[in-house]
Amino acid sequence: MSEKKTVRNEKEHKALINRLNRIEGQIRGIKNMVEKDSYCTDIITQVAAVNAALNSFNKELLAKHIKGCVYNGVKNNNEEVIDELVVLIQKLMK
C-alpha cells in the first residue's frame, strides 16, 4: 500500500463512503442468502449486482484520480504518475 494520500472534500468523501456502505450491505445480504440456503441463481444475481456496483465505484474513483492526482502530477512534471496510472489500468483490466 502506498504512503501517498489523497485529500478529498467532505462531499466527495461522504459520497464514496455512502457507496461503500451500500456495497457492504449488499455483501451482507449475499452472506445471509448463503446462510439461508437461497437458490444459486438468486445469489449469483446478487453477486453480479455487487460486481457492477464495485465497477461503478472504481470508474468514479479512477476518473477523480485522473482529473486530480494525475493531472496535478503531469502539471508539475512528475511523469511517475503516468507510470502509476498505466499499472493501475492494467490491474483493472485483469
C-alpha positions as CSV (number, residue, x, y, z in Angstrom):
1,M,0.0,0.0,0.0
2,S,1.3,3.5,-0.9
3,E,2.2,6.1,1.7
4,K,0.6,8.7,-0.6
5,K,-2.6,10.4,0.4
6,T,-5.5,12.0,-1.5
7,V,-7.2,14.9,0.1
8,R,-11.0,14.8,-0.6
9,N,-13.5,17.4,0.2
10,E,-16.3,16.5,2.7
11,K,-18.9,16.0,0.0
12,E,-16.7,13.7,-2.1
13,H,-15.6,11.7,1.0
14,K,-19.2,11.3,2.1
15,A,-20.4,10.1,-1.3
16,L,-17.6,7.5,-1.5
17,I,-18.3,6.2,2.0
18,N,-22.1,6.0,1.3
19,R,-21.4,4.0,-1.9
20,L,-19.2,1.6,0.0
21,N,-21.7,1.3,2.8
22,R,-24.4,0.3,0.2
23,I,-22.0,-2.3,-1.3
24,E,-21.2,-3.6,2.2
25,G,-24.9,-4.0,2.8
26,Q,-25.2,-6.0,-0.4
27,I,-22.4,-8.3,0.6
28,R,-24.1,-8.9,4.0
29,G,-27.3,-9.7,2.1
30,I,-25.4,-12.3,0.0
31,K,-23.9,-13.8,3.1
32,N,-27.4,-14.0,4.6
33,M,-28.7,-15.7,1.4
34,V,-25.9,-18.3,1.6
35,E,-26.7,-18.9,5.3
36,K,-30.4,-19.4,4.4
37,D,-29.5,-21.8,1.5
38,S,-31.1,-19.5,-1.1
39,Y,-31.2,-20.7,-4.7
40,C,-27.9,-20.4,-6.5
41,T,-29.2,-18.2,-9.4
42,D,-30.6,-15.8,-6.9
43,I,-27.2,-15.5,-5.1
44,I,-25.4,-15.2,-8.4
45,T,-27.7,-12.4,-9.5
46,Q,-26.9,-10.5,-6.3
47,V,-23.1,-11.1,-6.8
48,A,-23.4,-9.7,-10.3
49,A,-25.1,-6.6,-8.8
50,V,-22.2,-6.2,-6.3
51,N,-19.7,-6.6,-9.1
52,A,-21.5,-3.9,-11.1
53,A,-21.5,-1.6,-8.0
54,L,-17.8,-2.1,-7.4
55,N,-17.0,-1.4,-11.1
56,S,-19.1,1.8,-10.9
57,F,-17.2,2.8,-7.8
58,N,-13.9,2.1,-9.5
59,K,-14.8,4.1,-12.5
60,E,-15.8,7.1,-10.4
61,L,-12.7,6.9,-8.3
62,L,-10.4,6.5,-11.4
63,A,-12.0,9.5,-13.1
64,K,-11.4,11.6,-10.0
65,H,-7.8,10.2,-9.7
66,I,-7.1,11.2,-13.3
67,K,-8.6,14.6,-13.0
68,G,-6.9,15.3,-9.7
69,C,-3.7,13.4,-8.9
70,V,-2.6,12.6,-12.4
71,Y,-3.4,16.0,-13.8
72,N,-1.5,17.7,-11.0
73,G,1.4,15.3,-11.3
74,V,1.7,16.0,-15.0
75,K,1.3,19.7,-14.5
76,N,4.2,19.5,-12.0
77,N,6.4,17.5,-14.4
78,N,6.0,14.3,-12.3
79,E,6.0,11.6,-15.0
80,E,5.8,8.9,-12.3
81,V,2.1,9.5,-12.1
82,I,1.7,8.3,-15.7
83,D,3.6,5.1,-15.0
84,E,1.4,4.6,-11.9
85,L,-1.8,5.1,-14.0
86,V,-0.6,2.6,-16.6
87,V,0.0,0.0,-13.9
88,L,-3.4,0.8,-12.3
89,I,-5.3,0.4,-15.6
90,Q,-3.5,-2.9,-16.2
91,K,-4.7,-4.2,-12.8
92,L,-8.2,-3.1,-13.5
93,M,-8.2,-4.9,-16.8
94,K,-7.2,-8.3,-15.5
